[in-house]
Amino acid sequence: MQPLKVAMLGCGVVGSEVAARLQSRAEALEERIGAPLELTAVVVRDAQKERPGIDPNLLTTDAEAAIAGADIVIELMGGIEPAKSLITSALAQGSSVVTANKALLAAAYGELMAAADETEVRLEHEAAVAGAIPIIRPVGDSLAGDRIDRIMGIVNGTTNYILDQMDSQGWDFSDALSSAQELGYAEADPTADIGGHDAAAKAAILSSLAFHAPVTIDDVHVEGITGITAEMVETAKDQGFVIKLLAVCERVEDSPAGPGLSARVYPALLPRTHPLASVHGAFNAVFIEAEAAGSLMFYGQGAGGAPTASAVLGDVVSVARRRVLGGRGQYERPLHPETTLLPISAITTRYHITLDVVDRPGVLAAVSEVFADEGASIELMRQTIGEVDDDGVQHAKLVLATHENTDAALSRTVDRLGDLDVVRAVASVIRAEGQ
């Protein structure tokens, strides 16, 4: 077989790892594929910058020339443009594409899959969701004959490290974030991670693939972890919970708005007995509930140059094998554009509410009245005596766990609780999952 020509767009931390492994493992990759891979171009911003381990003659700033005639294009640039235009051009000319670009896929998954389908080539993206953890192929292939009802995952290592340190070490949020930055888990500007946006992009991709519907990041409800305090973590621990930033994608049959899909990201309480509760440090895990297969969990390194490069190379081998054998095998593109994407208000959930209240008779009656008026109910109530303020008034902490209700009803309940004269402050509100 003639060598398969490979062009790579971008050469950062992941790209450098991919290029190095394409060269150092060339013989092993050829054995697995049935043809050699030839790295023909590496597109960078500065072709004069020295890049150890990469032949300077491969470096170029001309992306269009680099992809022309390539059998496989590896896109590791990130961002929407020019990545989208370059991938579209590569697919149109019949090149298979491997990408780790979660932002682009979350914005244009259906469009890009349709472009790949049009020219009967592959668009692989295993590295875009959970780093080295195989999740795209299991969902797209292994479970293709099943019905996936729910996916719940820890898909951002930065936030999992922060919350894990707050839980295990008793740190506050700022100390845990500083530690994550020192270890390289968090960027200097960690907004995309701690704001939940990175996880939301991955939730959009998983939803599109699992439910065959065009879900974009704009359809995902997003809340980050910046409001999580050491006191909230400690209260959760006392009740047998751990706080995790979760991406939840699910089919909903009985919402007030009718059946549809929900994709959301927020910090939530998980029972410590749940499999996801044991995911520590910067690791990721995805928990799938399928009709026939039941519950499945995928766990491993969710970020980093070497783990992500592993997923990229797995995709490269997959598309290269298909080119050698002449197979198509494209993933099913989104088939149900009419699917209803439900707002967070229509989701059925549970709240755990912590109130700072005045410790005097009638408090519990006033709180209960609000719940009754909104059609919500209390599953558990726990009160502990708090501080005495400067006016000599005794305060107490009231922790309330609700029964299931719509998010809209529970949100209205919280708003009304905050208006009660016996409530000094709504100290925290957090949803509960996995019960």
Sequence and secondary structure as in RCSB ss.txt:
>XXXX:A:sequence
MQPLKVAMLGCGVVGSEVAARLQSRAEALEERIGAPLELTAVVVRDAQKERPGIDPNLLTTDAEAAIAGADIVIE
LMGGIEPAKSLITSALAQGSSVVTANKALLAAAYGELMAAADETEVRLEHEAAVAGAIPIIRPVGDSLAGDRIDR
IMGIVNGTTNYILDQMDSQGWDFSDALSSAQELGYAEADPTADIGGHDAAAKAAILSSLAFHAPVTIDDVHVEGI
TGITAEMVETAKDQGFVIKLLAVCERVEDSPAGPGLSARVYPALLPRTHPLASVHGAFNAVFIEAEAAGSLMFYG
QGAGGAPTASAVLGDVVSVARRRVLGGRGQYERPLHPETTLLPISAITTRYHITLDVVDRPGVLAAVSEVFADEG
ASIELMRQTIGEVDDDGVQHAKLVLATHENTDAALSRTVDRLGDLDVVRAVASVIRAEGQ
>XXXX:A:secstr
   EEEEEE  SHHHHHHHHHHHHTHHHHHHHHSS EEEEEEE S TTS  TTS GGGEES HHHHHTT SEEEE
   SSTTHHHHHHHHHHTT EEEE  HHHHHHHHHHHHHHHHHTT  EE THHHHTTS  HHIIIIITTTS EEE
EEEE  HHHHHHHHHHHHH   HHHHHHHHHHTTSS SS HHHHTSHHHHHHHHHHHHHHHTS   GGGSEE  S
TT  HHHHHHHHHTTEEEEEEEEEEEESS TT SEEEEEEEEEEEETTSGGGG  TTEEEEEEEETTTEEEEEEE
E SSHHHHHHHHHHHHHHHHHHHHHT          TT  B  GGGSEEEEEEEEEEE STTHHHHHHHHHHHTT
  EEEEEEEEEEE TTS EEEEEEEEE SEEHHHHHHHHHHHHH TTEEEEEEEEEE   
